[in-house]
Amino acid sequence: MSDEDLWRVLRGVVDMPYGAGQIAALEQLLRRVDAADDRHLAFVTRMQATTGFIYGGEPAKSFVTFSWCLSEFDGDPQPYHQGHLHNLLWHFKYMVNGLLNFPEVPLDRTYAVLDDMERRYRAGGHSLQAVHKHRFRVADHVGDAEAAAHWYRLWQTTPRDELSDCAGCDPTSQVGYLADTGRDAEAVELAEPVLAGRLNCNEQPQSILTALLLPYLRTGRGDEARDAHREAYRRLRGNLANLWDIGDHVEFCTVTGNEARAVELVERHLDWLDRAPSPAAAMHFAAVAAAALRQAGGSTVYRRAAEGRPAAEVSAAALADELAETATGLAVRFDARNGTSHQSEWVARRLAVRASGEHLPLSASVRRPVGRTAERAERVRSGKGGRPTVDLPTDAGPDELLDLAVQSGGRHDQATFRAALVAFDERFGSAELPARTSAQRLALRAGERADEEDFESAVELNRAALKLYWEVGEDVPAQVVAGRLGVLLARSDEGAEEGLMLAREAAEALDRSGDARERAGGHVRMASALLQRERWADALAALDRVPADAGGDRHLLARIAMYRAHLLEQSDRVDEARAAVDEARQLGRELGVGEVIVTACLAHARMADDSADAVAACDEALEAASADAELPVRVARARALQSAGRAVDAVDDFVEAVTLCVEQGAGGDAFLRWELANAYQVVGRLAEAAEVAEEAVLGLDRMGAQAEADRCRHLLAGVYAGLGEVDPALALLEQLAVNLDGPDNLSYRAQVLEEAGGILFEADRDAVAGERFAAAAEEYRRGELPLDELRARRREAYAWLWADDRDAALRAVEVVDAVAGTLAGQAEPSVTYELAMAAEVGARVLTGEGRLDEALGRLDGVPDRLRSIEAFSEAAMAERLAGELLLRLDRPAEAEVLLRRVLGGLPADAQPVRQTAWLLARALDLLDRPAEAAALRAEHDLDDDD
């Protein structure tokens, strides 16, 4: 490459976001630069690399580039060096901060750099304010409180100059010192005018907001603390260089009682420890992460794969111990270098951090402090905790308790059902009991296991109960158990044949020997077994054989109505399904059984044509639901509200659903967070949408649900773009393009590449946008989607045009013409639109080449075709371009006619009015009608040089 090409590459690298990608590009460029013979380029590239290494999370590499530049500057001064002197002196501050963070660097070396910094600042006539600040940093690091106070005073009293840190970074360090010395109110007061101003430094406002977290909290400014956390973490979360500050946010979550969020942040950034920017950052993050994990009880944490370590769920307690050992080990190394115990004492304080004070809600997805312990989840799963107390007869025998359980279960009284079984186990669990009693308990225990979805155990217990019933000649209960066993076996392909046989024979036997209720139950179980095999018509036929009143058991009638509704819905007999649901719903109301009401209402909502009707049904379900049944109701209500256009209300239900899901250890919260993120996006709360979608992606990845994770990444990329966070959005789209590398994903891969091109184009990174559009077009071509390919190709041509790469733009137009040729003659509006816009972009590229007649010829008929499909603004744009070309071809009379038509068709406040008016005034000038031209300029407030 020529030196000119290398300079162009350097400019492109400078425009890249800080991080691993830019660092890789810088290192590759350095190798090329060193092979060239341009000392100026070599110097500037290393100056840029120093900054890139610092802000990209690999500061150790900056020591080498800085030393090279300093040596080059001192050894053989050149004119270009003076142009970079300010930046070179600024980099001394990076070096002092960086050297402190590596315990293997002797402290004397840091002092030597400080002394050299002071010498050069003095020689240049600069203020020593920044020098005093960095001497304070060293004293604070080693724990010399007296020296730190001395240098702090000098720092504050020495005048600032152009080498002082910016108006955000200087107060950030002050806030940190004031907070560490118990002067929280001063810290907040100091920061207020800074935050009221405009901060556009790379590190601000996120750094000062992070420094203010605890001062805000300790001075009773909870809302400000929460807002600071959300805003700062959102800005920090994507850059490895911010690991230290991210640790501060982990600690803040721990202190405020948001242990679930603290652990989520640890999980999200845990793998950063494997490539930490410095030992100091690793020490800090490890310490605060260990403190957070110690609050997580018996839960597990997902740890991503690293070299020599597979991805795995690890015990939070074990990981906390590992991280605490890491932090204390690093502190010992720092103290050995510094000759103090300050860092070890500091780490000990971090490890001891616990929640203090009132809970401060931080999460956009979990509204209460939620314990994540395995014990809590087990309490929910086992039915313990929070359930109503049930009074049972103290003298009830074993058969009475079991009969009570059976009767309660049939009435949907789960509290009494469980209480009766617990009482039985406590009173008679170890006693010698009759075979019939033991068989009944086995059958009930099988039902419990089935409710817990432990179907293998349920099958074995039912077989044991069946065997006992046969042995004692209890035919009717044996057939009931046989039917239940049949339903369980019908779930699997292997057991289906046996299951259907058992259920059928049991139903037939009960028809012969059972009462009406037992006969009804037999046919319901037969229908259930057939339902497992998706034999809807046969299952409905089985239900048709149920006695009309089910032996007077209205609870069973409600259950039958719900079965019938489900089968009818699966058979696409929706009206009949609705009628059956409404029957069950009414029975549930009459019986006062919340479980039936909830199930029926949710089914009604699912099948409702009117979204308001669906919401009303969910409202009724929510009122009837027990605490254990609230989760599915919240989910259904949130979805119904969103469908009804009430996304603002849906957000609250989704948040409650996520909270319940985490509380109950139910799993699936990642999917709910994905839906919540979408709801936040719909209502325009993009910061919350980003936060929750990030959580969802992490959870979906953890579950191995890559397709869903990728769809959520797509959502998140759109949210980032809406927030103006171009580089995070692009990073996600690039990751999606890599993930979607299969032949079945060509159109989706092309879509994300095209979206990336659009974001880059809007950010004025036109050359890179052109590359993305070209890549998208190639994927569309491979997927045989010519219309999409044409759109991407013409967008590519626009990008090259704006990038001022005329050769690339011309090549793109050639491809546009070839693709357009394959679509010629098709009358669909979408094809008409793309062919017209392809002609327009071709005209613009040719205009840039001075080929004006060709450009004008391309526009022939284009405005009319665009108006025919009501693309009026695009038609005006094409006509305006044609008017400009006519002027440049010295055909002002034709231009006037065309431009008047354009101007007359534009709304007064439309963006192109001024440009069109200017062109028309120019045409009038050329037609020697200056008075009309002047009037037009006055009307539109135009200057001659507009």
LINJO-V989078 format. One record per residue. N is the residue number from 0. RES is the residue in one letter. PHI is phi in whole degrees, 0 to 359 (999 if undefined). Layout:
n = [N N]
res = [RES RES]
phi = [PHI PHI]
This chain:
n = [0 1 2 3 4 5 6 7 8 9 10 11 12 13 14 15 16 17 18 19 20 21 22 23 24 25 26 27 28 29 30 31 32 33 34 35 36 37 38 39 40 41 42 43 44 45 46 47 48 49 50 51 52 53 54 55 56 57 58 59 60 61 62 63 64 65 66 67 68 69 70 71 72 73 74 75 76 77 78 79 80 81 82 83 84 85 86 87 88 89 90 91 92 93 94 95 96 97 98 99 100 101 102 103 104 105 106 107 108 109 110 111 112 113 114 115 116 117 118 119 120 121 122 123 124 125 126 127 128 129 130 131 132 133 134 135 136 137 138 139 140 141 142 143 144 145 146 147 148 149 150 151 152 153 154 155 156 157 158 159 160 161 162 163 164 165 166 167 168 169 170 171 172 173 174 175 176 177 178 179 180 181 182 183 184 185 186 187 188 189 190 191 192 193 194 195 196 197 198 199 200 201 202 203 204 205 206 207 208 209 210 211 212 213 214 215 216 217 218 219 220 221 222 223 224 225 226 227 228 229 230 231 232 233 234 235 236 237 238 239 240 241 242 243 244 245 246 247 248 249 250 251 252 253 254 255 256 257 258 259 260 261 262 263 264 265 266 267 268 269 270 271 272 273 274 275 276 277 278 279 280 281 282 283 284 285 286 287 288 289 290 291 292 293 294 295 296 297 298 299 300 301 302 303 304 305 306 307 308 309 310 311 312 313 314 315 316 317 318 319 320 321 322 323 324 325 326 327 328 329 330 331 332 333 334 335 336 337 338 339 340 341 342 343 344 345 346 347 348 349 350 351 352 353 354 355 356 357 358 359 360 361 362 363 364 365 366 367 368 369 370 371 372 373 374 375 376 377 378 379 380 381 382 383 384 385 386 387 388 389 390 391 392 393 394 395 396 397 398 399 400 401 402 403 404 405 406 407 408 409 410 411 412 413 414 415 416 417 418 419 420 421 422 423 424 425 426 427 428 429 430 431 432 433 434 435 436 437 438 439 440 441 442 443 444 445 446 447 448 449 450 451 452 453 454 455 456 457 458 459 460 461 462 463 464 465 466 467 468 469 470 471 472 473 474 475 476 477 478 479 480 481 482 483 484 485 486 487 488 489 490 491 492 493 494 495 496 497 498 499 500 501 502 503 504 505 506 507 508 509 510 511 512 513 514 515 516 517 518 519 520 521 522 523 524 525 526 527 528 529 530 531 532 533 534 535 536 537 538 539 540 541 542 543 544 545 546 547 548 549 550 551 552 553 554 555 556 557 558 559 560 561 562 563 564 565 566 567 568 569 570 571 572 573 574 575 576 577 578 579 580 581 582 583 584 585 586 587 588 589 590 591 592 593 594 595 596 597 598 599 600 601 602 603 604 605 606 607 608 609 610 611 612 613 614 615 616 617 618 619 620 621 622 623 624 625 626 627 628 629 630 631 632 633 634 635 636 637 638 639 640 641 642 643 644 645 646 647 648 649 650 651 652 653 654 655 656 657 658 659 660 661 662 663 664 665 666 667 668 669 670 671 672 673 674 675 676 677 678 679 680 681 682 683 684 685 686 687 688 689 690 691 692 693 694 695 696 697 698 699 700 701 702 703 704 705 706 707 708 709 710 711 712 713 714 715 716 717 718 719 720 721 722 723 724 725 726 727 728 729 730 731 732 733 734 735 736 737 738 739 740 741 742 743 744 745 746 747 748 749 750 751 752 753 754 755 756 757 758 759 760 761 762 763 764 765 766 767 768 769 770 771 772 773 774 775 776 777 778 779 780 781 782 783 784 785 786 787 788 789 790 791 792 793 794 795 796 797 798 799 800 801 802 803 804 805 806 807 808 809 810 811 812 813 814 815 816 817 818 819 820 821 822 823 824 825 826 827 828 829 830 831 832 833 834 835 836 837 838 839 840 841 842 843 844 845 846 847 848 849 850 851 852 853 854 855 856 857 858 859 860 861 862 863 864 865 866 867 868 869 870 871 872 873 874 875 876 877 878 879 880 881 882 883 884 885 886 887 888 889 890 891 892 893 894 895 896 897 898 899 900 901 902 903 904 905 906 907 908 909 910 911 912 913 914 915 916 917 918 919 920 921 922 923 924 925 926 927 928 929 930 931 932 933 934 935 936 937 938 939 940 941 942 943 944 945]
res = [M S D E D L W R V L R G V V D M P Y G A G Q I A A L E Q L L R R V D A A D D R H L A F V T R M Q A T T G F I Y G G E P A K S F V T F S W C L S E F D G D P Q P Y H Q G H L H N L L W H F K Y M V N G L L N F P E V P L D R T Y A V L D D M E R R Y R A G G H S L Q A V H K H R F R V A D H V G D A E A A A H W Y R L W Q T T P R D E L S D C A G C D P T S Q V G Y L A D T G R D A E A V E L A E P V L A G R L N C N E Q P Q S I L T A L L L P Y L R T G R G D E A R D A H R E A Y R R L R G N L A N L W D I G D H V E F C T V T G N E A R A V E L V E R H L D W L D R A P S P A A A M H F A A V A A A A L R Q A G G S T V Y R R A A E G R P A A E V S A A A L A D E L A E T A T G L A V R F D A R N G T S H Q S E W V A R R L A V R A S G E H L P L S A S V R R P V G R T A E R A E R V R S G K G G R P T V D L P T D A G P D E L L D L A V Q S G G R H D Q A T F R A A L V A F D E R F G S A E L P A R T S A Q R L A L R A G E R A D E E D F E S A V E L N R A A L K L Y W E V G E D V P A Q V V A G R L G V L L A R S D E G A E E G L M L A R E A A E A L D R S G D A R E R A G G H V R M A S A L L Q R E R W A D A L A A L D R V P A D A G G D R H L L A R I A M Y R A H L L E Q S D R V D E A R A A V D E A R Q L G R E L G V G E V I V T A C L A H A R M A D D S A D A V A A C D E A L E A A S A D A E L P V R V A R A R A L Q S A G R A V D A V D D F V E A V T L C V E Q G A G G D A F L R W E L A N A Y Q V V G R L A E A A E V A E E A V L G L D R M G A Q A E A D R C R H L L A G V Y A G L G E V D P A L A L L E Q L A V N L D G P D N L S Y R A Q V L E E A G G I L F E A D R D A V A G E R F A A A A E E Y R R G E L P L D E L R A R R R E A Y A W L W A D D R D A A L R A V E V V D A V A G T L A G Q A E P S V T Y E L A M A A E V G A R V L T G E G R L D E A L G R L D G V P D R L R S I E A F S E A A M A E R L A G E L L L R L D R P A E A E V L L R R V L G G L P A D A Q P V R Q T A W L L A R A L D L L D R P A E A A A L R A E H D L D D D D]
phi = [999 285 299 298 297 294 298 295 298 300 299 293 294 300 283 287 290 298 146 299 296 294 298 298 294 296 294 295 295 300 296 289 296 295 278 270 229 228 297 301 298 297 293 295 297 288 298 294 296 302 295 297 294 296 278 265 96 228 296 301 291 290 300 289 292 295 299 298 295 295 295 297 296 281 283 212 302 234 304 291 299 297 293 246 299 302 295 296 294 297 295 302 294 302 294 300 299 293 298 299 274 237 294 284 272 303 296 301 293 297 298 295 296 299 297 295 301 298 300 290 295 297 299 273 75 269 295 267 304 292 296 299 300 282 292 301 301 295 298 295 296 273 85 271 297 294 295 299 297 297 291 296 298 296 302 285 259 272 300 282 212 291 261 287 297 293 293 259 286 297 296 300 295 294 302 300 292 297 294 294 258 78 248 296 298 298 299 294 298 298 280 303 293 293 290 286 272 256 249 232 286 303 261 236 273 298 290 289 295 294 297 272 307 287 303 301 297 284 254 78 259 298 296 295 296 297 296 296 300 295 293 291 298 301 280 272 295 261 237 306 299 266 303 300 296 297 301 299 287 299 297 299 297 295 298 272 80 262 295 296 292 301 292 299 294 299 303 295 247 300 290 295 299 291 223 305 297 200 300 294 296 297 299 296 296 299 294 288 293 299 297 295 292 294 273 273 61 268 282 242 231 277 242 291 292 217 302 79 217 285 296 195 278 237 296 299 295 294 293 301 297 298 291 297 295 300 296 292 296 293 299 299 295 297 295 297 290 276 73 223 249 299 292 295 294 296 296 300 293 296 293 269 295 224 298 217 78 285 299 247 298 242 285 275 236 232 265 232 294 242 285 254 287 297 296 294 300 293 298 293 296 273 85 265 87 83 269 293 283 244 273 243 301 288 259 293 278 298 293 297 295 292 297 298 298 297 296 295 299 295 268 63 265 291 297 292 306 291 297 296 290 297 297 301 295 290 271 231 301 255 274 283 236 299 301 298 296 298 296 295 294 298 296 292 295 299 298 298 295 295 299 274 64 265 288 298 294 298 298 297 294 295 298 295 295 300 299 296 298 296 297 262 74 269 291 295 297 296 291 298 294 300 296 296 298 299 299 297 293 292 295 248 298 293 260 299 298 298 298 295 295 299 296 294 296 295 296 293 296 290 299 276 236 265 277 299 294 293 297 300 299 299 290 296 293 299 297 295 297 294 299 300 267 60 263 298 297 296 294 297 297 296 294 296 272 289 307 305 257 51 66 81 270 290 294 292 300 296 296 296 299 291 302 298 299 297 293 292 297 293 269 63 256 294 299 294 297 297 297 294 298 296 298 296 298 294 299 300 296 296 276 69 258 300 299 291 301 299 300 292 295 294 295 299 298 296 263 291 281 258 294 294 297 297 297 298 296 293 300 295 297 295 293 270 285 284 301 290 264 290 304 297 292 300 297 297 293 299 293 295 298 294 295 277 77 248 296 300 288 298 304 299 291 296 298 296 295 298 300 298 298 291 300 273 61 281 77 86 295 298 294 292 297 301 295 297 301 297 295 300 296 300 272 84 267 288 298 293 300 296 301 286 295 299 298 295 300 300 293 292 299 298 278 78 269 293 300 291 299 292 295 290 300 297 302 296 299 295 294 303 300 296 277 80 268 297 293 300 297 295 300 293 294 295 297 298 298 288 297 267 266 276 296 281 248 302 293 292 299 299 299 290 295 293 298 299 300 297 296 297 297 295 271 63 256 290 295 293 300 301 296 292 298 296 296 297 298 296 292 298 297 297 274 57 237 297 295 295 299 298 299 296 294 290 293 300 299 302 298 296 298 288 282 61 256 294 297 296 295 295 297 296 295 300 291 304 298 295 291 299 299 285 252 302 92 278 259 298 304 295 290 305 297 293 295 294 291 294 296 295 293 300 297 294 295 293 300 297 271 79 265 289 297 297 298 296 297 296 274 300 81 296 302 295 295 291 294 294 249 64 267 290 293 294 296 297 298 293 293 298 297 298 298 298 295 299 297 291 269 62 232 295 297 294 297 301 301 293 289 297 297 296 296 292 266 265 300 301 263 290 302 277 300 298 297 296 298 298 297 294 299 296 298 295 302 294 271 60 234 297 295 295 297 295 296 295 294 294 300 254 55 255 268 299 262 297]
